[in-house]
Every structure is written in structure tokens, then in C-alpha cells.
């Protein structure tokens, strides 16, 4: 919804006064566009606002998508505007709950800056063309770290939990998780932070205008002595467009708007800021609904979904061992999608693994190939082969990633130009004592980062040949499964001179040296799908909603079910059926409908009265 109404403001520069695809017509534009089509409390909605919204939203549903009749699309567009205004007025009446905080207001100002920047890029170009000024903006020098790949541990690896189970009044309920409210620091404020804090009683628009044009001048200071006249010309083009396209508009008292440049700019920024604030009120109403109305998420719906999905798996794999094995095995495969695990007649077991690949250079790969050929041809002995092979491995060097915490408090790993020797890497590996430390080591050193350092981890390997990994990887994985959960590849002994490595205990493939960590058996969580829904107890909740499907990403059975029943971007309702609003929000607008007066009107070029 926020994007839609930002579009309406941008349309101030572009609306021509005719409906897309409609025939040209002759009308009294002053009367036509200023006619009130609906009144919400003291707020008038004019035909001009309806036409803007219809071009941005309703006409697409009618003409392009074909999902609405013309009459439905126009009527729905008007109701969208009415509902938005009703919710905004409801928010104003409950400011203690819904008033945007300082951080949000500052972000609204940033949105204005960002949108205006894209507009003024075009306006500046037009102004330079008219003034015959050929000075171009110099290409910015890229920061030295801008091309370095960054891997976000928090986003790419950990599951972002959206809800949790809590106890309210002795009952288990689902509660939506909301990020902590962000605090605006004074040095991050785009205008005086004290004005932001009291924006309703201060002339914040004047400060936004001043701040933006200071910013605009800084962005285009490459123009030097031509800066002022180019920016002035760009503003002139902008205001002329507005005058030409809106000369017929009137204020609430029926008087024409001022054609003075400063007044046009002032009104433009006011409209933009008001639209952003209105969107924030609506955003806060929806967030409040999600966080405080936890009872609207039905726990039993998730339990029923679990029974349904488990039942499907039971039927799918009951008499099909081979299909079950095939679904599990494979490089990079997660078993998250399989909810019911079965015993296998040949006692095959599947395990979760994470691993670090110390990648060989092209030179090492070539040297190993040549060495293999010499051994096969009988040119060298096995003893000589082992010695030279160890020397090749000892020359392994790996690009290092540096760990840090970004501004959002997320753990990230950034590639550097530093290559660490095998001796340095093994010194770090010898300090690894648990899964968390192994994963940190993996993010710093693994060579197949693009495929491994994503939510696609972990790898799944099965015994009795049930794996699609290479032979050496499988052998090491099965060896670790025999040692038990949380076992890991042996540490490597290497002397200080980097001259010899005993490769006998290493997992080495044509890709490089593999160091594995056995996370645990797939399907080892014992969850009975036949529990009684009505008699749900704490043990069931702990099993069903606390046990992780994936031991690495910490995505639980509950998380999977919540995503299925309540997909991201929605709540418990189908927004489409309510013009984009939830039942909760629709309940507010319905209760306030007595504040609305709708008038019969007609959009020229159409056949529909509303």
C-alpha cells in the first residue's frame, strides 16, 4: 500500500488529465477534477485523487489483468482511498499507539530524498540540455572493499523466526515476533532531531526542503559555477510541469493554488511528507495487530497441518524405501521437507554434515595430475608419490574472510586479499571444539562459499551407498557417523617448515582438502504424529514446536508449519478479498463507515457511474 500512495505523489509531475486508453474529451476541468466524490470526516476525496489512484492501481486490474470489470475497479479504487483515510483518522485518534517514532519519521524523509533524487537526475539532464552545459558527473571511484564478497551469517544461514509459542492465561498461543524498535541517533537525523521529535508542532517541511536542496547541490557540485543556474532551471521545469498539469486544482476553500515557485515546492513537499506519515500510521496499525492479537493465529490450525503433512509422508514412503532414500540423498540436500522418517530394511542411516573445503589452486591440480600419471606409468614409487603428494598439499593457500558485525548487529564475513597458508589454517582448525566454532571456521576458509555458505546447508550422506557425494567424501562421512554425533575430521600434523603432510588420514578429492563435522542423524527426532489435538500438553508442544527440522539453521517444525499456514507477507486473512486490508483493519473501517459520505460521480471516457 505504501508504494501505491508514493506513486500518487510522483504522479503530480506526470498526470496529463486524461485516463490511459480513453478518448479525448472536452470538460470544465476546474469543476470536473475538484468535484468531491467522497467525504471521510472532514477530509474530501476529489475526483482528481480518485483518477490518480485509478491510473496507478484500478485501471491495471481492469485493463491489464482483466481481473475486474471497469465498474468493480473504479468502485474498489474509491473504497481503497476511503479505507486508507478511515484508518489514518483512527490512527490519529489513537496516537499513543500508532504515532510514528523518530526513526520512522527520519526514514520517511529518506524516502522523499531517494525518490526526488531519481526525479532530479532527469530534471538536471533536461536543464543542462536547454542551457547547453556539457559538464558530466564524474564516475565515482569504487571503494576498495566494494567488490569484496560479503556473506551474511545471520541472513544466509540462520532461519529468520517469525513467531513463537508462548503461554497466555495458562494456554499455549502463537505470538508474532517483532524486531526491537530502532532508535534514531542525532548524527543520523536528516534534519534537526528535535524537530523530528516534535514534527507535528514544528515546521518540519521547511527543514526538509532546506536539507534536500543542500543535499541536491552537494550531489551536483561537479557543475561548479554552473550549479545554481542548472538547479534553478531544473526547479523551473518541475514547477512548470506541475502548473501545466494542475492549473485547474483548487484548495479546500475553492481557491486556485499559488503559482509562485516557493509555494509550489512547499505544497509538493507537504503532500509527499503527509503521504509518508499516513503510510506509517497504517503500517503501525497493522504491526500492532500482528503483535498484540496473538490469539488470531490458531494453534490447532498448525497441528492439523502437521497431521496432514505427516500423513502424506507416511503414505508416500510406507512401501517405497527407494523413494525415501532418493528423497534424502544428494549433495546439498536438506531433509527439511520430510516430516515422517521410517526405518529401512538394510539399516541405512542418513546423517547431516557441514564441511570446509580448502580449495586447491589450478597449479596444485595440475601437479597432482602429473604425479598421478607418473605413478601409473611406474616412473615413481608409492613412497616417492606419497612424499611429493604431501609436499603439494602443504602448499595449499586459501583466501581468508574476516568476521565482523554490521550496523544491524548481524555477523558477516568479508573476503580479503589475504591468503593464509595451510599451517595458519590448521592452527585455527586445531582450536575448533564444537559446531559453532566449526561453522565460524568454515565461513572464514571454505572454498565453495557461494554454494555452501547459504541456507542450503547441511549436506546429507547415507550409508550403504546412499549418497551422491564423491567416494572420498562419503568414506569420511560414514567414518564420522561411526564415531557419533559432533565428531569431526582429524586435525592435521604439519611441521614448521611446511615440508611434509601425512595424507593418509585426510579427506582429499580433486577439489581440495575436506574437513567434515557430523551434526547428527537425519530423522532422529521422535515425534508421534498420532497425539491427541484436544489434549495438547507441554511435552507435545516442546516436541512439535521446539525441535529443529534442520540442526543448523534452527528452523523448527513450528517454523515450517507457520510458514505454510501463515505465509510471509500476510496474516491470518486473505488481504486480496478486503482490498488489501486484514479483517482486523476492515473491522475498523466498517465500524467508522458512518463518517463516510459517497457521492455519485463519473470518470469521463468510461461508462461507469459510482
C-alpha positions in Angstrom: 0.0 0.0 0.0 2.8 2.4 0.8 4.3 2.1 -2.7 0.9 2.8 -4.2 0.5 6.1 -2.4 4.1 7.2 -3.0 3.2 6.7 -6.7 0.3 9.1 -6.3 2.6 11.9 -5.2 5.1 11.2 -8.1 2.1 11.5 -10.4 2.0 15.2 -9.6 4.7 15.6 -12.2 3.3 13.3 -14.8 -0.5 13.3 -14.8 -1.9 14.7 -18.0 -5.5 14.8 -17.1 -6.7 12.0 -19.4 -7.3 8.5 -18.4 -5.0 5.9 -20.0 -6.6 4.5 -23.1 -9.6 6.8 -23.0 -10.8 9.1 -25.7 -10.0 12.8 -25.6 -13.0 14.8 -24.2 -13.9 18.4 -23.6 -14.8 19.3 -20.0 -14.7 22.1 -17.4 -11.6 20.8 -15.8 -11.9 23.1 -12.7 -15.3 21.7 -11.9 -14.6 18.2 -13.0 -11.3 17.5 -11.1 -12.3 19.3 -7.9 -15.6 17.6 -7.5 -15.8 15.7 -4.2 -16.5 12.0 -4.8 -16.4 11.1 -1.1 -16.1 12.7 2.3 -14.4 11.0 5.2 -14.9 13.0 8.4 -13.6 16.4 7.4 -11.4 15.1 4.6 -12.6 15.4 1.0 -11.6 12.9 -1.6 -11.8 14.6 -5.0 -12.2 13.1 -8.5 -8.6 14.1 -9.2 -7.4 11.8 -6.3 -9.6 9.0 -7.5 -8.3 9.4 -11.0 -4.7 9.3 -9.8 -5.4 6.2 -7.8 -7.3 4.6 -10.6 -4.4 5.1 -13.1 -1.9 3.7 -10.6 -4.0 0.8 -9.4 -7.5 0.3 -10.5 -7.0 0.6 -14.3 -4.3 -2.1 -14.2 -6.8 -4.5 -12.6 -9.4 -3.6 -15.1 -7.5 -3.3 -18.4 -4.2 -5.2 -18.0 -5.0 -8.0 -15.6 -8.6 -8.3 -16.7 -9.5 -9.4 -13.1 -12.0 -6.7 -12.5 -14.8 -5.1 -14.5 -14.5 -1.4 -15.1 -17.2 -0.8 -12.6 -15.6 -3.0 -9.9 -12.1 -1.5 -10.5 -13.4 2.1 -10.1 -15.5 1.3 -7.0 -12.7 -0.7 -5.4 -10.2 2.2 -6.0 -12.6 4.6 -4.2 -13.1 2.2 -1.3 -9.3 1.8 -1.1 -8.9 5.6 -0.7 -11.8 5.7 1.8 -10.4 2.8 3.9 -6.9 4.4 3.9 -8.3 7.7 5.2 -10.5 6.0 7.8 -7.5 4.0 9.1 -5.4 7.2 9.2 -8.1 9.0 11.2 -8.4 6.1 13.5 -4.6 6.2 14.0 -4.7 9.9 14.8 -7.4 9.3 17.4 -5.1 6.7 19.0 -1.7 8.4 18.7 -0.4 6.8 21.8 -0.4 3.5 20.0 0.2 4.4 16.4 2.2 7.6 16.0 5.4 7.1 14.0 8.5 7.1 16.1 11.6 9.3 15.4 13.4 6.6 13.4 10.3 6.1 11.2 9.9 9.8 10.5 13.5 10.1 9.6 13.2 7.1 7.3 10.1 8.8 5.7 12.4 11.8 4.9 15.0 9.5 3.5 12.3 8.0 1.2 11.5 11.5 0.0 15.1 12.2 -0.7 15.6 8.9 -2.6 12.5 9.4 -4.8 13.4 13.1 -5.6 17.0 12.2 -6.4 15.8 9.9 -9.3 13.5 12.7 -10.5 16.1 15.4 -10.3 18.6 13.3 -12.2 16.3 13.6 -15.2 15.4 17.3 -14.5 19.1 18.2 -14.2 19.8 16.5 -17.5 17.0 18.4 -19.2 18.2 21.7 -17.7 21.8 21.0 -18.9 20.5 20.3 -22.4 18.5 23.5 -22.5 21.4 25.6 -21.2 23.9 23.8 -23.4 26.1 22.7 -20.5 28.0 19.6 -21.3 29.8 19.1 -17.9 29.2 15.4 -16.9 29.2 14.0 -13.4 32.5 12.2 -12.9 32.4 8.5 -12.3 32.7 7.7 -8.6 35.8 5.8 -7.6 34.7 2.5 -6.2 35.6 1.8 -2.6 38.4 -0.7 -2.2 36.1 -3.1 -0.4 33.0 -2.6 -2.7 33.9 -5.6 -4.9 34.6 -7.9 -2.0 32.0 -10.6 -1.4 30.2 -10.5 1.9 28.5 -13.5 3.4 25.8 -12.6 5.9 25.8 -15.4 8.5 22.6 -14.1 10.2 20.5 -13.8 7.0 22.0 -16.6 4.7 22.5 -19.2 7.4 20.1 -18.8 10.3 16.4 -19.1 9.8 14.6 -15.8 10.5 11.9 -16.8 13.0 8.6 -15.0 12.5 6.6 -16.3 15.5 6.9 -18.4 18.7 4.8 -20.3 21.2 4.1 -18.6 24.5 1.8 -19.2 27.4 -1.1 -16.7 28.0 -3.6 -17.2 30.7 -2.5 -20.8 31.1 -2.9 -21.6 27.4 -0.4 -22.0 24.6 -0.8 -19.3 21.9 1.2 -18.2 18.9 2.9 -14.8 19.3 4.3 -12.8 16.4 8.0 -11.7 16.7 8.7 -8.1 16.1 12.1 -6.5 15.7 13.1 -4.2 18.6 12.2 -0.6 17.9 15.1 1.2 16.3 16.4 4.4 17.9 17.4 7.4 15.9 20.8 8.9 16.7 21.2 12.6 16.3 24.0 12.3 13.8 21.8 10.1 11.6 18.9 12.6 11.5 18.4 14.2 8.1 17.0 17.3 9.8 17.3 18.6 13.4 16.4 15.7 15.6 14.4 17.9 17.9 12.2 18.9 15.0 11.7 15.3 14.1 10.7 14.5 17.7 8.0 17.2 17.6 7.2 17.2 13.8 3.5 17.9 14.4 4.1 21.2 16.2 7.2 22.3 14.2 7.5 23.4 10.6 9.4 20.2 9.6 8.6 20.7 5.9 10.6 23.9 5.7 13.6 22.0 7.2 13.1 19.1 4.8 13.1 21.4 1.8 16.3 23.2 3.1 18.0 19.9 3.8 17.1 18.4 0.5 18.3 21.2 -1.7 21.6 21.3 0.3 21.9 17.6 -0.5 21.0 18.2 -4.1 23.6 20.9 -4.5 26.3 18.6 -2.9 25.3 15.8 -5.3 25.8 18.0 -8.3 28.7 20.2 -7.1 30.7 19.0 -10.1 28.8 21.7 -12.1 30.9 24.3 -10.4 30.0 27.8 -11.4 27.0 26.5 -13.4 25.5 24.8 -10.4 23.0 27.5 -9.4 21.6 28.1 -12.8 21.3 24.4 -13.7 19.4 23.6 -10.4 17.3 26.7 -10.8 16.4 25.6 -14.3 15.6 22.1 -13.1 13.2 23.5 -10.5 11.6 25.7 -13.1 10.9 22.7 -15.3 9.5 20.9 -12.3 7.2 23.7 -11.3 6.1 24.4 -14.8 5.1 20.7 -15.2 3.0 20.9 -12.0 1.3 24.2 -13.1 0.5 22.9 -16.6 -0.9 19.6 -15.3 -2.7 21.0 -12.2 -3.7 24.6 -13.0 -7.3 23.5 -12.5 -6.9 22.2 -8.9 -8.3 24.2 -6.0 -7.6 24.2 -2.3 -10.2 23.3 0.3 -11.6 26.8 0.2 -12.1 26.6 -3.6 -9.2 29.0 -4.4 -6.5 28.3 -7.0 -3.1 27.3 -5.7 -0.3 29.8 -5.8 1.9 29.7 -8.9 4.9 31.1 -7.0 7.8 28.7 -7.2 8.4 28.6 -3.5 4.7 27.9 -2.8 4.6 25.1 -5.4 7.7 23.5 -3.9 6.3 23.9 -0.4 3.0 22.1 -1.4 4.8 19.4 -3.2 6.9 18.5 -0.1 4.0 18.8 2.2 1.9 16.4 0.1 4.9 14.0 0.0 5.6 14.1 3.7 1.9 13.8 4.6 1.6 10.7 2.4 4.6 9.1 4.0 3.3 9.8 7.5 -0.1 8.5 6.6 1.5 5.2 5.4 3.5 4.9 8.6 0.3 5.2 10.7 -1.2 2.4 8.6 1.9 0.3 8.9 1.9 0.7 12.7 -1.8 -0.3 12.9 -1.0 -3.5 11.1 2.1 -4.2 13.2 0.2 -3.6 16.4 -2.5 -6.1 15.2 0.1 -8.8 14.4 1.9 -8.4 17.7 -0.9 -7.9 20.2 -3.6 -10.1 18.7 -1.7 -13.3 19.0 -4.9 -15.3 19.6 -5.7 -14.7 15.9 -3.1 -17.3 15.0 -4.8 -20.6 15.6 -2.5 -23.2 17.2 -4.8 -26.0 16.2 -4.6 -25.0 12.5 -0.8 -25.7 12.7 -1.4 -29.0 14.5 -3.9 -30.1 11.8 -1.5 -29.1 9.1 1.2 -31.2 10.8 -1.1 -34.2 10.9 -1.9 -33.7 7.2 1.7 -33.4 6.1 2.9 -36.3 8.2 0.1 -38.4 6.9 1.2 -37.6 3.3 4.7 -38.6 4.1 3.6 -41.8 5.7 1.5 -42.7 2.6 4.3 -41.6 0.2 7.1 -43.7 1.7 5.3 -46.6 3.5 6.0 -49.2 0.9 8.6 -47.2 -1.1 12.0 -47.5 0.6 13.9 -46.5 -2.6 11.8 -43.3 -3.0 12.5 -42.4 0.6 16.3 -42.9 0.1 16.3 -40.9 -3.1 14.5 -38.0 -1.4 17.2 -37.8 1.2 20.4 -38.5 -0.5 22.3 -35.9 -2.5 24.9 -33.2 -2.2 23.4 -30.0 -0.6 20.1 -31.7 0.1 18.2 -30.7 3.3 15.8 -33.2 4.8 13.5 -30.4 6.0 10.7 -31.3 3.7 10.3 -34.8 5.0 8.4 -34.9 8.3 8.0 -38.6 8.9 11.1 -40.8 8.9 11.0 -44.6 8.7 13.3 -47.5 9.5 14.9 -49.1 6.5 15.3 -52.9 5.9 19.0 -52.6 5.2 19.6 -50.4 8.3 20.6 -47.4 6.2 21.2 -44.3 8.2 21.4 -40.7 6.9 23.5 -38.0 8.6 23.8 -34.2 8.5 27.2 -32.8 7.7 28.8 -29.5 7.3 32.3 -29.2 5.8 35.1 -26.8 4.9 36.8 -27.2 1.6 40.4 -26.0 1.4 40.4 -25.5 -2.3 43.4 -26.5 -4.5 44.9 -23.9 -6.8 45.0 -24.7 -10.5 48.7 -25.2 -10.1 48.2 -27.9 -7.4 45.6 -29.6 -9.5 48.0 -29.8 -12.5 50.8 -31.0 -10.2 48.6 -33.8 -8.7 47.5 -34.9 -12.2 51.1 -35.1 -13.4 52.1 -37.0 -10.2 49.2 -39.5 -10.7 50.4 -40.1 -14.2 54.0 -40.8 -13.1 52.7 -43.3 -10.5 50.5 -45.1 -13.1 53.4 -45.2 -15.6 55.7 -46.7 -13.0 58.1 -43.8 -13.2 58.0 -43.2 -9.4 57.4 -45.5 -6.4 54.5 -45.3 -4.0 56.8 -43.9 -1.3 58.0 -41.1 -3.6 54.4 -40.4 -4.6 53.3 -40.1 -1.0 56.2 -37.8 -0.2 55.6 -35.5 -3.2 51.9 -35.6 -2.7 52.3 -34.4 0.8 54.5 -31.5 -0.4 51.8 -30.4 -2.9 49.2 -30.5 -0.1 51.5 -28.5 2.1 51.4 -25.6 -0.4 47.7 -25.1 0.0 46.8 -21.5 0.5 43.2 -20.2 1.0 41.6 -16.8 0.7 40.6 -15.6 4.2 37.3 -14.0 5.1 37.2 -11.6 8.0 34.4 -11.7 10.6 32.7 -8.5 11.7 29.4 -7.2 13.0 27.5 -4.8 10.6 25.3 -1.8 11.6 22.3 -4.1 12.0 24.1 -6.3 14.5 24.4 -9.1 12.0 27.5 -11.4 11.8 29.1 -11.0 8.3 32.2 -12.5 6.7 34.0 -10.3 4.1 36.5 -11.7 1.6 40.0 -10.2 1.9 43.1 -10.2 -0.3 44.9 -12.2 2.3 45.7 -15.8 1.6 46.6 -17.9 4.6 49.0 -20.8 4.5 47.9 -24.3 5.4 50.0 -24.1 8.6 48.0 -21.0 9.7 44.7 -22.6 8.7 45.5 -25.8 10.7 46.4 -23.8 13.7 42.9 -22.3 13.6 41.3 -25.7 13.0 43.1 -27.2 16.0 41.2 -24.7 18.2 37.8 -25.8 17.0 35.9 -27.7 19.7 32.2 -27.6 18.8 29.7 -27.0 15.9 29.5 -23.2 16.4 33.3 -22.9 16.2 33.4 -25.2 13.2 30.9 -23.0 11.4 32.9 -19.9 12.1 36.0 -21.7 10.8 34.0 -22.7 7.7 32.8 -19.2 6.9 36.4 -18.0 7.2 38.1 -20.6 4.9 35.8 -22.8 2.8 36.5 -22.5 -0.9 33.0 -23.3 -2.2 31.5 -20.3 -0.5 28.7 -19.4 -2.9 27.1 -22.9 -2.6 28.0 -23.8 0.9 27.5 -20.6 2.9 23.8 -20.3 2.2 20.7 -21.8 3.8 21.2 -24.9 1.6 23.4 -26.4 4.2 23.9 -29.0 5.5 24.9 -31.9 3.3 23.1 -35.3 3.7 25.0 -38.5 3.4 23.6 -42.1 3.8 25.3 -45.4 4.5 25.1 -48.4 2.1 25.9 -46.3 -0.9 23.0 -43.8 -0.4 24.8 -40.6 -1.3 25.7 -38.6 -4.4 28.9 -37.2 -3.0 32.3 -38.3 -4.2 33.7 -41.5 -2.8 36.3 -39.9 -0.5 33.7 -37.6 1.0 31.3 -40.5 1.6 34.0 -42.6 3.3 35.0 -39.8 5.7 31.3 -39.0 6.4 30.5 -42.7 7.2 33.6 -42.9 9.4 32.4 -39.9 11.4 28.9 -41.4 11.7 30.5 -44.4 13.3 32.2 -42.2 15.9 28.9 -40.5 16.8 27.3 -37.1 16.8 29.6 -34.0 16.9 32.6 -35.9 15.6 34.9 -34.1 13.2 37.7 -34.8 10.8 41.1 -35.4 12.4 43.5 -32.5 12.9 46.5 -32.4 10.6 50.0 -32.7 11.8 52.3 -30.4 9.9 55.9 -29.5 10.7 57.1 -25.9 10.9 59.0 -26.0 7.6 55.8 -26.9 5.7 57.7 -29.8 4.0 55.6 -32.9 4.8 52.0 -33.9 5.3 50.8 -37.4 6.1 47.8 -37.6 3.7 46.6 -41.0 5.0 44.1 -39.6 7.4 42.9 -36.7 5.2 39.7 -36.5 3.1 41.2 -35.3 -0.2 39.4 -35.0 -3.5 40.3 -33.4 -6.8 38.7 -30.2 -5.4 40.9 -29.9 -2.3 41.1 -30.9 1.3 37.7 -31.6 3.0 37.2 -31.2 6.8 33.9 -32.6 7.9 31.7 -32.2 11.0 29.0 -34.7 11.8 26.0 -32.8 13.1 23.7 -35.7 13.8 21.3 -38.3 12.3 18.6 -37.2 9.9 15.1 -38.0 11.3 16.4 -38.8 14.8 13.7 -36.6 16.5 11.0 -38.9 17.8 7.7 -37.1 17.2 4.5 -39.1 17.4 2.1 -37.9 14.7 -0.9 -39.6 16.4 -1.1 -37.4 19.6 -4.5 -36.0 20.6 -5.0 -32.5 19.4 -7.6 -31.7 22.1 -5.3 -32.8 24.9 -2.2 -31.0 23.8 0.3 -30.9 26.6 3.6 -29.2 27.2 5.6 -32.2 26.1 3.8 -32.2 22.7 4.4 -28.5 22.3 8.1 -28.9 23.1 8.4 -31.8 20.6 6.4 -30.3 17.8 7.3 -26.7 18.1 10.7 -26.7 19.7 12.6 -29.5 17.8 14.5 -28.3 14.8 13.9 -29.7 11.4 17.4 -28.6 10.4 20.0 -28.8 13.1 22.0 -25.9 11.6 19.6 -23.2 10.6 17.4 -23.7 13.8 14.3 -23.9 11.7 11.8 -25.9 13.8 8.7 -27.9 12.9 6.7 -25.0 14.2 8.5 -22.5 11.9 7.8 -24.7 8.9 4.2 -25.1 9.7 3.7 -21.4 10.5 5.2 -20.5 7.1 2.8 -22.9 5.4 -0.3 -21.8 7.2 0.6 -18.1 7.5 2.9 -17.3 4.6 5.3 -14.3 5.0 3.6 -11.1 3.9 0.2 -12.0 5.2 -1.6 -12.5 8.5 -4.5 -14.8 9.2 -6.6 -13.3 6.5 -6.7 -13.1 2.7 -5.9 -9.4 2.1 -7.0 -9.5 -1.5 -10.6 -10.1 -0.6 -10.5 -7.0 1.6 -8.9 -4.5 -0.8 -5.5 -5.2 0.7 -6.6 -4.9 4.3 -6.9 -7.6 7.0 -10.2 -8.5 8.7 -9.0 -6.5 11.7 -8.4 -3.4 9.7 -11.6 -3.9 7.7 -13.4 -4.2 11.1 -12.1 -0.7 12.0 -13.1 0.8 8.7 -16.6 -0.8 8.8 -17.1 0.5 12.3 -16.3 4.0 11.1 -18.3 3.9 7.9 -20.8 6.4 9.4 -18.1 9.0 8.9 -18.2 8.4 5.1 -20.4 10.2 2.5 -20.2 8.8 -1.0 -21.3 10.9 -4.0 -22.3 9.6 -7.4 -19.7 10.6 -10.0 -18.5 9.6 -13.4 -15.0 9.4 -14.9 -15.0 10.8 -18.4 -14.0 8.3 -21.0 -15.7 5.5 -19.1 -19.3 4.3 -19.0 -19.3 3.7 -15.2 -21.1 5.7 -12.6 -20.1 5.2 -8.9 
